[in-house]
Amino acid sequence: MLPRHDEPIAAIATAPGRGAVGIVRLSGRGLAALHGPLFGRPLRPRHAHYGPFLAADGSALDHGIALWFPAPHSYTGEDVLELQAHGGPVLLQLLLQRCLDAAAETDPATGRPRVPGLRLAQPGEFTERAFLNGKLDLAQAEAVADLIDASTEAAARSAARSLSGAFSQAVEALRDDLVQLRMLVEATLDFPEEDIDFLREADAAGQLARLQARLDDVLARTRQGALLREGMHVVIAGQPNAGKSSLLNALAQAEVAIVTPIAGTTRDVVQQSIQIHGVPLHVIDTAGLRDGDGVDEVERIGIARAWQRIESADAVLFVHDLSRAHDPHYASADAAIRAQLAARLAARVPVIDVWNKADAVGDASSDSEGSPDAGGHDRNGIRLSARTGAGLEALRQRLLQAVGWTGATPEGLFSARQRHVQALHRVRAHLTAAQAQLASPAPALELLAEELRLAHEALGTITGAFGADDLLGVIFSRFCIGK
């Protein structure tokens, strides 16, 4: 543990603002010395005690419940004291300050401060101590924050699974299989004089193939969990007056963007988070893309910002105006935008053609896919009307498909982050390299062993078995104070 983790800490553990109940939490060594100054009596472990919280002069700051969890049977693994008071912000600050003052007071029996060094906690420090004291692994610690931040029921359920250890257990099962495989390879390296082909007799190639298959299953569930947690950024792009803002309003089912017949109405990005079957999507409306003398300085800035958002998107909705689809000038401008999209976007970013204003061409009820451009080509897009809502459900399904959602039930998913997905991809790359070595006529066993070691290390970064202190700092700094 780092030196600062030896210091006792205190913080308000409930969200800022007024509420019926607020909690002040303390963690560290020697907190039993505060029982008398704060409550006037000792507290029994893991029992709720109702009574006054005492000020320095013996008067009652408030009446509430005190809970005492001696180490190691607590959330952090240290002594933990929780004070449940009324949830007024001023009252909670007074109670927190009273804890700090009582800790600094001289204990008549020892002549020293009751709890030396008690200080305010940093963001995430309680959960960080739980991790450092072996109460949670790193994946479970991150799931705590994911459960707090969950924006959908499905995200909350997957975070609860990870917090219970389901994700960590899956990673540990992969680790155990990988350790067995490493042992076989190391045995072959350590005893080259033995006339025994350890790898062939133990079916190392088969074990590696089965490990890859199990890894692919965990990776698929992890990708889906990361999607549930983080959502995807979907940018709406196209020429002015194609109906981009109307489409945003239709998807959000609210008037979040201004809609007028005037070209260039949207001059800045407008973002709205929506849910499609429990999957969060961050939909961004942008300024209409066009060139020419009619573009003023403000609109030009809006267009530049539009391209910035497009280039960082996870998916792009390219909106076309069906009522102008056969106008050669309009089709030429669309083709120019499409060429820029192809040049600026990575190949992995899907571009979905949305043929809007189906109602304007006498097809308001159609939700069929595919609409021709001016040249008669099928762009394999979605034909819809943002005004009537026809075709919106087909677009929602296409969006889920485009971002990689498979419709898996939350009960089978893990709450995961992009760093988990990236770590599993690194494991997969190292195992693939190991398979190539094993399949060669004369495998280089040292290289095989190294690839397996690197795969093992990448797995360890998920649960914290391997990891740098700066990674821990980044993770826990994003927690709320008091957690």
C-alpha positions in Angstrom: 0.0 0.0 0.0 1.1 3.6 -0.7 1.9 5.7 2.4 -1.3 7.8 2.0 -3.4 4.7 2.4 -2.3 4.3 6.0 -4.0 7.6 6.8 -7.7 7.4 8.1 -10.2 9.2 5.8 -13.6 10.7 6.1 -16.2 12.0 3.6 -19.9 12.6 2.9 -20.9 9.4 1.1 -24.3 10.6 -0.3 -24.8 12.8 -3.3 -24.7 16.6 -3.0 -28.0 18.3 -2.3 -30.8 17.9 0.2 -32.3 14.6 1.0 -34.1 12.7 3.7 -30.9 10.9 4.8 -27.2 11.7 4.4 -24.2 9.5 5.3 -20.8 10.5 6.7 -18.3 7.6 6.3 -14.9 7.1 7.9 -12.3 4.4 7.3 -8.9 3.7 8.8 -7.2 2.5 12.0 -8.2 3.4 15.5 -11.7 4.8 14.8 -13.0 3.2 18.0 -11.5 6.2 19.8 -14.2 8.4 18.3 -17.2 6.4 19.8 -17.2 8.4 23.1 -16.7 11.9 21.7 -19.3 11.4 19.0 -21.9 9.2 20.7 -21.1 9.1 24.4 -20.9 5.3 24.5 -19.1 2.4 22.8 -20.7 0.8 19.7 -21.3 -2.9 19.1 -20.0 -4.2 15.9 -22.5 -4.5 13.0 -25.4 -3.2 15.1 -27.5 -0.1 14.4 -27.3 2.5 17.3 -29.8 5.3 17.4 -29.0 8.4 19.4 -27.5 11.9 19.3 -24.4 12.9 17.4 -22.6 15.1 19.9 -20.9 18.4 19.3 -17.7 19.4 21.2 -19.8 21.0 24.0 -21.9 17.9 24.4 -25.0 19.2 22.7 -26.7 17.2 19.9 -25.9 18.2 16.3 -28.5 15.7 15.2 -30.1 12.4 16.0 -29.5 9.4 13.7 -28.0 6.0 13.3 -24.4 5.0 13.8 -22.9 1.7 12.4 -19.5 0.3 13.4 -17.6 -2.2 11.3 -14.3 -3.2 12.8 -11.5 -4.4 10.5 -11.3 -6.7 8.6 -15.1 -7.2 8.3 -16.0 -4.0 6.4 -16.3 -2.6 2.9 -12.7 -1.3 2.9 -11.1 -4.0 5.1 -10.3 -1.3 7.6 -12.3 0.0 10.6 -15.3 1.7 9.1 -17.7 4.1 10.9 -20.9 5.3 9.2 -23.2 8.1 10.5 -26.6 8.2 9.0 -28.1 11.7 9.7 -30.7 13.9 8.1 -29.6 14.9 4.6 -29.2 18.6 4.8 -26.0 19.8 3.2 -25.1 22.2 6.1 -25.8 19.6 8.7 -23.6 17.0 6.9 -20.8 19.4 6.6 -21.0 20.2 10.4 -21.0 16.5 11.2 -18.0 15.8 8.9 -16.1 18.7 10.5 -17.0 17.4 14.0 -15.5 14.0 13.1 -12.3 15.7 11.9 -12.1 17.9 15.1 -12.8 15.0 17.4 -10.0 13.0 15.8 -7.6 15.9 16.3 -8.5 16.4 20.0 -6.1 15.2 22.6 -7.0 11.9 24.2 -6.6 12.4 28.0 -5.6 8.8 28.4 -2.7 8.9 25.9 -1.9 12.6 25.6 -2.0 12.2 21.8 -4.7 13.0 19.1 -7.5 10.4 19.2 -7.1 9.5 15.6 -3.9 11.0 14.2 -4.0 12.2 10.6 -7.7 11.8 9.8 -8.3 13.7 6.6 -10.8 14.2 3.8 -11.0 11.3 1.4 -10.1 11.7 -2.3 -12.5 10.5 -5.1 -12.9 6.8 -5.0 -10.5 6.3 -2.1 -12.9 4.0 -0.1 -13.3 1.6 -3.0 -9.5 1.9 -3.8 -8.8 0.7 -0.3 -11.3 -2.1 -0.7 -9.2 -3.2 -3.8 -5.9 -2.8 -2.1 -7.1 -4.8 0.9 -8.3 -7.6 -1.2 -12.0 -7.0 -0.7 -12.6 -6.4 -4.4 -10.6 -7.0 -7.5 -10.2 -4.2 -10.0 -13.0 -5.3 -12.3 -15.4 -5.5 -9.3 -14.2 -2.1 -8.1 -15.0 -0.6 -11.5 -18.4 -2.3 -11.4 -19.2 -0.2 -8.3 -18.9 3.0 -10.3 -20.7 1.4 -13.3 -23.7 0.4 -11.0 -23.9 4.0 -9.7 -23.7 5.5 -13.2 -26.0 2.9 -14.9 -28.5 4.8 -17.1 -30.6 1.7 -18.1 -32.0 -1.3 -16.3 -29.9 -3.6 -18.5 -26.7 -1.7 -17.6 -27.6 -1.9 -13.9 -28.1 -5.6 -14.1 -24.9 -6.3 -15.9 -23.0 -4.0 -13.5 -24.5 -6.0 -10.6 -23.2 -9.2 -12.2 -19.7 -7.9 -12.5 -19.8 -6.6 -8.9 -20.8 -10.1 -7.7 -17.7 -11.4 -9.4 -19.1 -13.0 -12.5 -16.8 -11.2 -14.9 -13.8 -11.8 -12.6 -14.6 -15.5 -12.4 -14.7 -15.8 -16.2 -11.3 -14.1 -16.4 -9.9 -16.3 -13.7 -11.1 -19.4 -15.5 -9.3 -18.3 -18.6 -6.2 -17.5 -16.4 -6.3 -21.0 -14.9 -6.4 -22.7 -18.3 -3.6 -20.4 -19.5 -1.5 -21.2 -16.5 -1.8 -25.0 -17.2 -0.7 -24.4 -20.8 2.2 -22.3 -19.6 3.3 -25.1 -17.3 3.4 -27.6 -20.1 5.6 -25.2 -22.3 7.9 -24.4 -19.4 8.3 -28.1 -18.6 9.4 -28.7 -22.2 11.9 -25.9 -21.9 13.2 -27.0 -18.5 13.8 -30.6 -19.5 14.9 -30.7 -23.1 16.9 -33.8 -22.5 13.8 -35.9 -21.7 12.6 -37.9 -24.6 9.1 -36.9 -24.0 7.1 -34.5 -26.1 5.1 -32.9 -23.3 3.2 -30.7 -25.7 2.0 -33.4 -28.0 1.0 -35.9 -25.3 -0.9 -33.2 -23.4 -2.7 -32.0 -26.5 -1.3 -28.5 -26.1 -2.7 -27.5 -29.5 -6.2 -28.7 -28.6 -6.0 -26.9 -25.2 -5.0 -23.7 -26.9 -7.8 -24.0 -29.4 -10.4 -24.5 -26.6 -8.9 -21.6 -24.7 -9.3 -19.4 -27.8 -13.0 -20.5 -28.1 -13.7 -19.6 -24.4 -11.9 -16.3 -24.8 -14.1 -15.5 -27.8 -17.2 -16.1 -25.8 -16.0 -13.9 -22.9 -14.9 -11.2 -25.4 -18.3 -11.2 -27.1 -20.2 -10.8 -23.8 -17.6 -8.1 -22.7 -18.2 -6.1 -25.9 -21.9 -6.1 -25.3 -21.4 -5.1 -21.7 -19.2 -2.2 -22.8 -21.9 -1.1 -25.2 -24.5 -1.1 -22.4 -22.3 0.9 -20.2 -20.8 3.5 -22.5 -23.3 3.6 -25.4 -22.3 4.7 -28.9 -22.0 8.1 -30.5 -24.2 8.4 -33.6 -23.9 11.5 -35.7 -26.6 12.7 -38.1 -25.1 14.3 -41.2 -26.3 15.5 -44.6 -27.1 18.6 -46.6 -29.2 21.4 -45.2 -33.0 20.8 -45.0 -32.7 17.1 -45.4 -34.6 16.6 -42.2 -31.6 15.9 -39.8 -33.1 17.9 -36.9 -36.5 16.4 -37.5 -35.0 13.0 -37.3 -33.2 13.8 -34.0 -36.6 15.0 -32.6 -38.3 11.8 -33.9 -35.7 9.5 -32.3 -35.7 11.5 -29.0 -39.5 11.8 -29.1 -39.0 15.4 -28.0 -38.5 18.8 -29.6 -34.8 19.1 -28.8 -33.7 20.7 -32.0 -35.1 23.7 -33.9 -36.7 22.8 -37.2 -37.4 25.5 -39.9 -37.5 25.5 -43.7 -34.5 27.9 -43.6 -31.2 26.4 -44.7 -28.5 26.6 -42.1 -30.9 26.7 -39.1 -28.6 24.3 -37.2 -25.3 26.0 -36.7 -23.9 24.0 -33.8 -24.0 20.5 -32.6 -27.1 19.4 -30.7 -26.8 16.1 -28.7 -29.4 14.0 -27.1 -29.0 10.6 -25.3 -31.7 8.1 -26.1 -32.3 4.4 -25.4 -33.2 1.8 -28.0 -34.2 -1.5 -26.3 -32.1 -0.6 -23.2 -29.0 0.3 -25.2 -27.9 4.0 -24.7 -27.1 5.9 -27.9 -25.8 9.5 -27.9 -27.3 11.0 -31.1 -25.7 14.2 -32.4 -27.4 16.6 -34.9 -25.0 18.7 -36.9 -25.0 21.7 -39.2 -25.9 21.0 -42.9 -22.9 20.2 -45.0 -22.6 22.5 -48.0 -20.1 24.8 -49.8 -20.7 28.0 -51.7 -21.1 31.8 -51.5 -24.2 31.5 -49.3 -22.3 30.1 -46.3 -21.5 32.8 -43.8 -18.8 32.7 -41.2 -21.0 31.3 -38.4 -22.3 28.5 -40.5 -18.8 27.7 -41.7 -17.7 27.2 -38.1 -20.8 25.0 -37.6 -19.8 22.9 -40.6 -16.3 22.5 -39.3 -17.6 21.3 -36.0 -19.9 18.9 -37.8 -17.0 17.2 -39.5 -15.1 17.0 -36.2 -18.0 15.1 -34.7 -18.4 12.9 -37.8 -14.8 11.9 -37.6 -15.1 10.8 -34.0 -18.4 9.0 -34.5 -19.1 5.3 -33.8 -21.8 5.4 -36.6 -23.1 8.0 -39.0 -26.6 8.5 -40.3 -26.3 10.1 -43.8 -29.7 11.8 -44.3 -31.0 12.4 -47.8 -34.1 14.3 -48.9 -36.3 11.9 -51.0 -38.2 14.8 -52.5 -34.9 16.1 -54.1 -33.3 12.7 -54.8 -33.6 13.1 -58.6 -32.3 16.7 -58.7 -28.9 16.4 -60.4 -27.5 19.3 -58.4 -28.6 17.8 -55.1 -27.4 14.3 -56.1 -24.0 15.8 -57.0 -23.7 17.4 -53.6 -24.7 14.2 -51.9 -22.0 12.4 -53.9 -19.4 14.9 -52.8 -20.4 14.4 -49.1 -20.2 10.6 -49.6 -16.7 10.9 -51.0 -15.6 13.0 -48.0 -17.1 10.5 -45.6 -15.2 7.7 -47.3 -12.0 9.7 -47.0 -12.4 10.9 -43.4 -13.9 7.8 -41.7 -12.3 4.6 -40.6 -13.5 1.5 -42.4 -15.0 0.2 -39.2 -17.4 3.1 -38.9 -20.8 2.2 -40.4 -22.6 4.8 -42.6 -26.3 4.3 -42.8 -28.2 6.0 -45.6 -31.5 7.5 -44.3 -33.9 8.5 -47.1 -36.2 11.0 -45.3 -39.4 12.7 -46.3 -41.1 9.6 -47.6 -44.4 11.4 -46.9 -43.5 14.2 -49.3 -43.3 11.7 -52.2 -46.6 10.1 -51.4 -45.2 7.1 -49.5 -45.8 8.1 -45.8 -46.6 4.6 -44.7 -43.6 2.9 -46.2 -40.8 1.6 -44.0 -39.1 -0.5 -46.7 -35.4 -0.5 -46.9 -33.4 0.8 -49.9 -34.1 3.9 -51.9 -32.6 4.9 -55.3 -30.3 7.9 -55.7 -30.5 10.2 -58.8 -28.6 7.5 -60.7 -31.0 4.8 -59.8 -28.6 3.0 -57.5 -29.9 1.3 -54.4 -28.0 2.6 -51.4 -29.3 -0.1 -49.1 -30.6 2.6 -46.7 -33.7 3.1 -44.6 -36.7 4.9 -46.2 -38.7 6.8 -43.6 -40.7 9.9 -42.7 -39.4 11.8 -39.6 -42.7 13.7 -39.7 -45.0 10.7 -39.5 -42.7 8.2 -37.8 -43.0 5.6 -40.6 -39.8 3.7 -40.9 -38.3 4.8 -37.5 -38.5 1.3 -36.0 -36.5 -0.1 -39.0 -33.9 2.6 -38.4 -33.7 1.7 -34.7 -33.1 -1.9 -35.5 -30.4 -1.0 -38.1 -28.7 1.3 -35.6 -28.5 -1.6 -33.0 -27.1 -3.9 -35.7 -24.6 -1.2 -36.8 -23.2 -0.7 -33.3 -22.8 -4.4 -32.7 -25.7 -5.2 -30.4 -26.8 -8.8 -30.6 -29.8 -8.7 -28.4 -28.2 -10.7 -25.6 -30.0 -10.8 -22.3 -28.5 -8.7 -19.5 -28.3 -11.8 -17.3 -25.5 -13.1 -19.6 -23.5 -9.9 -19.9 -20.8 -8.3 -17.9 -20.5 -4.6 -17.1 -17.3 -3.8 -18.9 -15.2 -0.9 -20.2 -13.2 -0.3 -23.3 -10.0 -1.1 -21.4 -11.3 -4.6 -20.6 -12.2 -5.1 -24.3 -8.8 -3.9 -25.4 -7.1 -6.2 -22.8 -9.0 -9.2 -24.1 -8.1 -8.3 -27.7 -4.4 -8.2 -26.6 -4.9 -11.7 -25.1 -6.4 -12.9 -28.3 -3.5 -11.5 -30.4 -0.9 -13.2 -28.2 -2.8 -16.6 -28.2 -3.1 -16.4 -32.0 0.7 -15.8 -32.2 1.2 -18.8 -29.9 -1.0 -20.9 -32.1 1.1 -20.0 -35.1 4.3 -21.0 -33.3 2.8 -24.3 -32.1 1.6 -25.1 -35.6 4.9 -24.6 -37.3 7.1 -27.6 -38.1 9.8 -26.5 -35.8 8.2 -24.3 -33.1 10.4 -21.9 -31.2 9.4 -22.8 -27.7 10.9 -19.7 -26.2 8.7 -17.5 -28.4 5.7 -19.7 -27.6 6.3 -19.3 -23.9 6.7 -15.5 -24.2 3.4 -15.2 -26.1 1.6 -17.1 -23.4 3.3 -15.0 -20.7 2.2 -11.8 -22.4 -1.4 -13.2 -22.7 -1.3 -14.0 -19.0 -0.1 -10.5 -18.2 -2.9 -8.9 -20.3 -5.5 -11.0 -18.5 -4.1 -9.8 -15.2 -4.6 -6.1 -16.0 -8.4 -6.7 -16.0 -8.6 -7.8 -12.4 -5.6 -5.9 -11.2 -3.2 -8.9 -10.8 -0.9 -6.9 -13.1 -1.1 -3.2 -13.5 0.7 0.1 -12.9 -0.1 2.6 -10.2 -0.9 5.3 -12.7 -3.7 3.0 -14.1 -5.2 2.7 -10.6 -5.0 6.5 -10.2 -6.9 7.1 -13.4 -9.6 4.5 -12.6 -10.3 5.6 -9.0 -10.1 9.4 -9.7 -13.3 9.1 -11.7 -15.3 7.8 -8.7 -17.4 10.1 -6.7 -16.1 11.3 -3.3 -17.3 9.1 -0.5 -17.2 6.0 -2.6 
